Amino acid sequence: MAAAARIFKAMEANEMRITVSRQARFFTLGGTGGRAAVFWIVLHGYGQLAEFFIEKFKPVATDSRMIIAPEGLSRFYTQGFSGRVGASWMTREMRSEEIEDYLAYLDRVYDEIPPEAQVYLLGFSQGAAAAARWFYSGRRKLKGLVLWCGVFPPDLPEPQEPQTSDLPLMVVRATDDPFDSPEVEAEMKRNLQKVKSSPRGYTFSGGHEVLDKPLVEVVQEMENKGL
């Protein structure tokens, strides 16, 4: 029996990991003729694609303001084995590695922006947690952060760059968001205290979505504070 046990143990699967390079995509809107001085990087929610998510930002895309929508690195069929495709920023499998992968990906997207530009960050739904992790990592210089109908990651470490705590932060909530609740709001406040940030709150009438009028007001206020 002991010999058999040793054989079965020797035949257990061993997890091995390698690093690979892969291709990723992002979409842009506005900034016609290379005249953009302000850039907004916007991160979509779970199951969305950047190609369609960026359409929600047409009201704020101008010749002088470019919108950039990266796409989560994990794509999947949202129903069954065919049809509509969505993307995700991470899952619980190889969680820390997926986080590091998308942080490095966002670094590369940022590096495509002119160095003198003002860059803001907005995360919607699942993209809010991804945005917060990147923003508070201090890996790139950002002017402000908007968390739209999302949550703040509870496991975020102390900011590596203290100045991020002084930058404009806005938490956008909706009156009829089915994913929101007093408990979610309380947890958000507790998690924000860890990074010593005091957000400006903004609430609009609507559901789990990005709407034109609130978007215009949020962008204008953030840019005014970020000057």
N, C-alpha and C positions, 0 to 999 in steps of 0.2 A: 504493500500500500504506500509506503514512504517513497519508493522508487517511482510509482505512478504519479504521486503528488508532485515530485520534482519535475517529471516530464511535462505535466500540465502547466506548471508554473513557467517552465522554460518556453512554452508555446504561447504565453500571453502576448497580446498585441502591445507593442511599444510605440509610443507617440514620438515621431521625429519631426523636426521643424526646419524649414529652409526659408531664405529670403529670395523673392523673385521681383522682377520689375514687371509692370503692367501698364496698360493704357487707361486713361480716365478722360472724362469730358466735362466741359462747363459751357454755359450759354451766356451771351451778353446782350444787353439792350441799352440803347442810347449811346451817348458819347460820339456822335457822328463827326467824322473828320478828325478824330484824335484830339478834340478840344476839351475832353472831360478833365475837370480838376478835382471832382468829388466822385468817389466810387463807393457803392454799397455791395458788399458780399452777402448774399441771402441764401440761407440753408433751408431746404424743404423739409417737410414732415415725412413720417413713415409711410411707405407705399406710394409716394409721389415720384414724378420724374422732373428734373430741372427744366426740361424743354417746355413743359406746361406750367410749372410753378412760376417761372419768370414772367409769364403773361400777366400775372396779378400785379406786377410792378410797372406796367405801362403808364399809370397816372403820374409816376415820379421820375420816369426816364426822360432825360432831356439831352440836348447837345453837350451841356456842361456836366451832366451827371450820368454816369454809366452804372448799370446794374449788372452784377456778375452772379450767376447761379451755378455753383458746383453741384455735382450729382453724387449721392452716396455710392460707395464702391460695390455694394452688394445688391444685385438686381434679382427679381424673382417674379413669377406669374402670381398675380394677386388672387386669382381664382382658378383652381384646377391646374391643368398642364399646358394651357395655351391662352391666348387672348391678351388682356391688359397686363402690362409690365409695370412694376413699381420698384423703388429702390429704398434701401435702408442704410443708416449710418453705422449700425453695429447690432450685434445680438449678444447673447450670453456666452456663446462659444468663442473661445480665444478672445475674450473681451478686451483685455489690456492690449493685445496685439492689434486688434481692429481699431482701437482708439488711437494708438500710435500711428497706424497706417493712415487714418484720415487726417490726423494732425499734420503729418508730413505732406499729404496731398494738398491740404489747405495752404501750407507754406508755399508750395510750388505755384498754386493759383495766385497767391498774393504777389509772388515775385514777377508775375507778368505785368503788374501795375507800375506805372512810372513812380520813381522813388519820391518825387515831390508832391504826390497826390495826397488828399485827405481820404482815409478809408474808414468806413463804418461797417458794422456787422449786425445782421439780423438773423435770428433763428426762429423758425416756426415749428411748434409741436416737438417732435423728436429732434428736429434740427436745433432747438433751443439749447438742449443739453450739450450737443456737439459744439455749438457756438460758444457756450460758456467755457467749456474746457479749453478751447483754442484761445479765447480772449484772455483768460486768466493765466495761461501758460506764459504769456509775455514773449512768445516766440517771434511775433511781428508787431509793428507799431500800428495800433488801431485807435481811432478817435472816440469811439463809443459803441455800446452794445444794446440791442433791443431783444428782449425775450418775449416772443409773441405766442400766447396760448400754449406755453410750454412749462417745463419745470427746470429747476436749477439742480444740477447733479449733486447728490448728497456726499459723494466721496471725493470732492474736489479738494486738493491740498491747498495749503497756504499759497497765495500768489507768489510766483517767482520774481515778479517785477512789482514792487510796492506801488508804483504810480498807477497801476490799473485800478486800484481802489478809488482813485480820485477822478476817474474818467466818467462821463455821462453814462448812466445805466437806466433803462426804462423797462418796466414790466407791464406788458399789455395783456389785459384780460377781457373776456367777453361775458355779457350778462347771461347768455344761454349756452355756454360751453359745457357739453356733457361730461367732459373730462376734468372740469374744475369743481372745487368744493372748498368749504372753509378749512378742511383738513389739509388739502393741497396748498392752500394759501399760507397756512401756518407753517408747514414744512418748508415752503419756499423762503419765508422770512428767517427761519432758523438756519437754513443753509447759506443764505446771503450774509448772515452775521459772521460766518466763518471767514469770509473773504473781505470783511470790513467795508462792505459797499452799502450805500443808502440809495435805493432806486427811486426813481420817479414813477408813480403809478398812473396808468391810463386805462380806463374801462370804456368799452363801446357796446352799443346794442347790436347783438348778433350772436352767431355760434362759433364753432371751431373753424375759423376761416380768416382770410385776409380781405378786408373791404377797402374800397377806394378812399372814402373820406377819412377814416381813422389813419390810414396809411399816409396820406398827404400831411396830416397834422403831426403825426409822430416824426416823420422825416424832417419836416421843417423845424420842429422843436429841437430835435437832436443836433441838427446842423447849427442852429443858433447857439446851443450850449457848447458845441465843440469848437467854436471859433477861437 
